[in-house]
């Protein structure tokens, strides 16, 4: 006999047992439903893109990517011309540029797919992971309205999914920082952004050191440190920033956008947990206006749940049409992990079955008809077709955590959790919603 | 300015516009719902498997596969140890062998995922395609009941999806042919199966020629040709086969299984379009009992929509546990293409939106609240946030084929198909179900 191949997991490629997959499906359904309620369409792109497309996004040339080869291509005739996408932004850019003539703008889409990073396996780093993106793309221009709509929808999704956990939306606008720098006659704001970005991690004094190394004087440093520590849950940030005495048109515009965005999100949801946080940066060369991050409040879990922002031009390397957009991304895999860790979602049932019909009759026709009857009324119903000892049949229901068992012999219905038994009518009985 | 990258499609990797994707989602939802109604759980496996696993399925060593490399691995340090799965059977075998201790048997799962074949592009050949598999796997043994359940469910799915097209299930059992050969003292039935398999393509006389070349005498050839042309929509095939005068235990067993399977499928659905067809083979070294194929009846579309059968041991290369199973597979991509070609599904709307709220008021709060109200009642509602000329707003609704437009100013509701206008109450109005 041939030696056995050991069926082991591959690091970085997570795989779920049915009970976890059931929970994941529930999460995906919730996300999808809210996006569709707001009128966003779904798209999927091939997992494979041309390498030149994958390499087109500035700053990503060092991303670890997987490239494809053909097993039969023994001679290496073909170079690796294709790779697996590592995010959903690059495919979106290619999609919109390619199908521009067939899309209606503003183009509102969500996309839930796996992405791939060819990284060496590390703790908590996935090489295949499920990601969810939502964006609105305009042609030539895009209303500021969408800078509020997108985070409002994502907040609705994450509030719904996280249940009793408290989420908050952090909000800023890159024009404020850029305008602030311009007002101080600083030409390249990027090193300052990089330093301010670390304020949560290394604290204000750490940032002060970094800004000192950049050669800024202590008065300027104090201005940035004050700015970077402004956090308000109302529009009082405007007065606080104006009190710093910097005057600049771009700064003014950024403040106006930020006020608009804050107020509009509150129009969607008056109790939306929004914090304007001037230390929020999110990437250095991509976003040009609003930036967002969603995170937990009052929790040990400090990582962001998702984020995004406004960008000026989605696909400048692929089309001459200017395609401004605003979007957010969040990791389904990471969110699912969090929800299970925190006990918000509990993987339990091993299948979507609500009722198991056990077989005590000689004949199977009765149980087959009963199953049909229940299914026609929308109840997920499995038949224990093998029959045999009742004890064995009940054990199967227990093992799979099936909530109800129905005896085909006399319509006895057993609630497997409480042990309660009733005589049920298959034309009217409905399971508790769980 | 850098030269533009042309955003072109990659042959063999299909990509849908939103209107087609919407139709695909509807198809996927229908399939999923029926599987879950019958109590099957969903699993997903990573798209990536170890090469040794991918190569473990007998007869598949010549499959064109994609292997993965890392872009950063400039020196080719790592050999290609991983590849993309080319079907969902090999991943299922690895999954069940790996998680054997955590699964409840019989393990009933469905799986809808993309598969990949590294073929050179050809007309109608996809290199990435969506596939759907449903299987029941037993540990050590598996009741014959599942040989009827699986095709009954798949028939239900395909009848539901294809609407007014007529589908039929073709049914056979490999034991009948194997037993028939054994009764004729033919040791290796495979070449005969290969010949009989072509009966539809090359006709009985073509098969006669091939069987003659195998050295069979004309009496034996006539027996096989008669057998291969038996097609019944009831159990009269038993008498017809018995009339051929071959006696063999395996043949007897095969006939009993076939009768059981036929009758049981009728027990699930008395009007199920089932044809016992002894020319049906489906692969040569994998299936050991029941075999199935679903195809259209009275149609120019001659390809099968799906098929499958019973196998003795799913994962003999990966575990010592015997894992008998029965399953079917069908191509979502192919089915979708057929349904659209035949006008059963009509890609039309560009988004899931049911109502577009147009903005005629100065203020946006009224439309925002209206949208919230409709969404809370389960209606997919988009807001035309940019406002502006009504004509432009209506054109947007038209372009996206949105069925209803709601005027925020006075609750006028316009049916975009009929042109009819009414005054609607947002607390009670519901769209027609479409």
Boltz contact constraints between the chains, C-beta under 6 A:
constraints:
  - contact:
      token1: [A, 5]
      token2: [B, 52]
      max_distance: 6.0
  - contact:
      token1: [A, 5]
      token2: [B, 56]
      max_distance: 6.0
  - contact:
      token1: [A, 5]
      token2: [B, 317]
      max_distance: 6.0
  - contact:
      token1: [A, 5]
      token2: [B, 318]
      max_distance: 6.0
  - contact:
      token1: [A, 7]
      token2: [B, 94]
      max_distance: 6.0
  - contact:
      token1: [A, 7]
      token2: [B, 97]
      max_distance: 6.0
  - contact:
      token1: [A, 7]
      token2: [B, 98]
      max_distance: 6.0
  - contact:
      token1: [A, 7]
      token2: [B, 318]
      max_distance: 6.0
  - contact:
      token1: [A, 13]
      token2: [B, 46]
      max_distance: 6.0
  - contact:
      token1: [A, 13]
      token2: [B, 48]
      max_distance: 6.0
  - contact:
      token1: [A, 15]
      token2: [B, 45]
      max_distance: 6.0
  - contact:
      token1: [A, 15]
      token2: [B, 46]
      max_distance: 6.0
  - contact:
      token1: [A, 17]
      token2: [B, 102]
      max_distance: 6.0
  - contact:
      token1: [A, 18]
      token2: [B, 41]
      max_distance: 6.0
  - contact:
      token1: [A, 21]
      token2: [B, 42]
      max_distance: 6.0
  - contact:
      token1: [A, 21]
      token2: [B, 43]
      max_distance: 6.0
  - contact:
      token1: [A, 36]
      token2: [B, 352]
      max_distance: 6.0
  - contact:
      token1: [A, 36]
      token2: [B, 380]
      max_distance: 6.0
  - contact:
      token1: [A, 37]
      token2: [B, 375]
      max_distance: 6.0
  - contact:
      token1: [A, 37]
      token2: [B, 380]
      max_distance: 6.0
  - contact:
      token1: [A, 39]
      token2: [B, 351]
      max_distance: 6.0
  - contact:
      token1: [A, 39]
      token2: [B, 353]
      max_distance: 6.0
  - contact:
      token1: [A, 39]
      token2: [B, 380]
      max_distance: 6.0
  - contact:
      token1: [A, 39]
      token2: [B, 382]
      max_distance: 6.0
  - contact:
      token1: [A, 41]
      token2: [B, 18]
      max_distance: 6.0
  - contact:
      token1: [A, 41]
      token2: [B, 351]
      max_distance: 6.0
  - contact:
      token1: [A, 42]
      token2: [B, 21]
      max_distance: 6.0
  - contact:
      token1: [A, 43]
      token2: [B, 21]
      max_distance: 6.0
  - contact:
      token1: [A, 45]
      token2: [B, 15]
      max_distance: 6.0
  - contact:
      token1: [A, 46]
      token2: [B, 13]
      max_distance: 6.0
  - contact:
      token1: [A, 46]
      token2: [B, 15]
      max_distance: 6.0
  - contact:
      token1: [A, 46]
      token2: [B, 128]
      max_distance: 6.0
  - contact:
      token1: [A, 48]
      token2: [B, 13]
      max_distance: 6.0
  - contact:
      token1: [A, 52]
      token2: [B, 5]
      max_distance: 6.0
  - contact:
      token1: [A, 56]
      token2: [B, 5]
      max_distance: 6.0
  - contact:
      token1: [A, 64]
      token2: [B, 72]
      max_distance: 6.0
  - contact:
      token1: [A, 65]
      token2: [B, 71]
      max_distance: 6.0
  - contact:
      token1: [A, 66]
      token2: [B, 68]
      max_distance: 6.0
  - contact:
      token1: [A, 67]
      token2: [B, 69]
      max_distance: 6.0
  - contact:
      token1: [A, 67]
      token2: [B, 71]
      max_distance: 6.0
  - contact:
      token1: [A, 68]
      token2: [B, 66]
      max_distance: 6.0
  - contact:
      token1: [A, 69]
      token2: [B, 67]
      max_distance: 6.0
  - contact:
      token1: [A, 69]
      token2: [B, 69]
      max_distance: 6.0
  - contact:
      token1: [A, 70]
      token2: [B, 118]
      max_distance: 6.0
  - contact:
      token1: [A, 71]
      token2: [B, 65]
      max_distance: 6.0
  - contact:
      token1: [A, 71]
      token2: [B, 67]
      max_distance: 6.0
  - contact:
      token1: [A, 72]
      token2: [B, 64]
      max_distance: 6.0
  - contact:
      token1: [A, 94]
      token2: [B, 7]
      max_distance: 6.0
  - contact:
      token1: [A, 97]
      token2: [B, 7]
      max_distance: 6.0
  - contact:
      token1: [A, 98]
      token2: [B, 7]
      max_distance: 6.0
  - contact:
      token1: [A, 102]
      token2: [B, 17]
      max_distance: 6.0
  - contact:
      token1: [A, 104]
      token2: [B, 350]
      max_distance: 6.0
  - contact:
      token1: [A, 104]
      token2: [B, 399]
      max_distance: 6.0
  - contact:
      token1: [A, 104]
      token2: [B, 400]
      max_distance: 6.0
  - contact:
      token1: [A, 118]
      token2: [B, 70]
      max_distance: 6.0
  - contact:
      token1: [A, 128]
      token2: [B, 46]
      max_distance: 6.0
  - contact:
      token1: [A, 143]
      token2: [B, 386]
      max_distance: 6.0
  - contact:
      token1: [A, 145]
      token2: [B, 385]
      max_distance: 6.0
  - contact:
      token1: [A, 267]
      token2: [B, 365]
      max_distance: 6.0
  - contact:
      token1: [A, 267]
      token2: [B, 368]
      max_distance: 6.0
  - contact:
      token1: [A, 317]
      token2: [B, 5]
      max_distance: 6.0
  - contact:
      token1: [A, 318]
      token2: [B, 5]
      max_distance: 6.0
  - contact:
      token1: [A, 318]
      token2: [B, 7]
      max_distance: 6.0
  - contact:
      token1: [A, 350]
      token2: [B, 104]
      max_distance: 6.0
  - contact:
      token1: [A, 351]
      token2: [B, 39]
      max_distance: 6.0
  - contact:
      token1: [A, 351]
      token2: [B, 41]
      max_distance: 6.0
  - contact:
      token1: [A, 352]
      token2: [B, 36]
      max_distance: 6.0
  - contact:
      token1: [A, 353]
      token2: [B, 39]
      max_distance: 6.0
  - contact:
      token1: [A, 365]
      token2: [B, 267]
      max_distance: 6.0
  - contact:
      token1: [A, 368]
      token2: [B, 267]
      max_distance: 6.0
  - contact:
      token1: [A, 375]
      token2: [B, 37]
      max_distance: 6.0
  - contact:
      token1: [A, 380]
      token2: [B, 36]
      max_distance: 6.0
  - contact:
      token1: [A, 380]
      token2: [B, 37]
      max_distance: 6.0
  - contact:
      token1: [A, 380]
      token2: [B, 39]
      max_distance: 6.0
  - contact:
      token1: [A, 382]
      token2: [B, 39]
      max_distance: 6.0
  - contact:
      token1: [A, 385]
      token2: [B, 145]
      max_distance: 6.0
  - contact:
      token1: [A, 386]
      token2: [B, 143]
      max_distance: 6.0
  - contact:
      token1: [A, 399]
      token2: [B, 104]
      max_distance: 6.0
  - contact:
      token1: [A, 400]
      token2: [B, 104]
      max_distance: 6.0
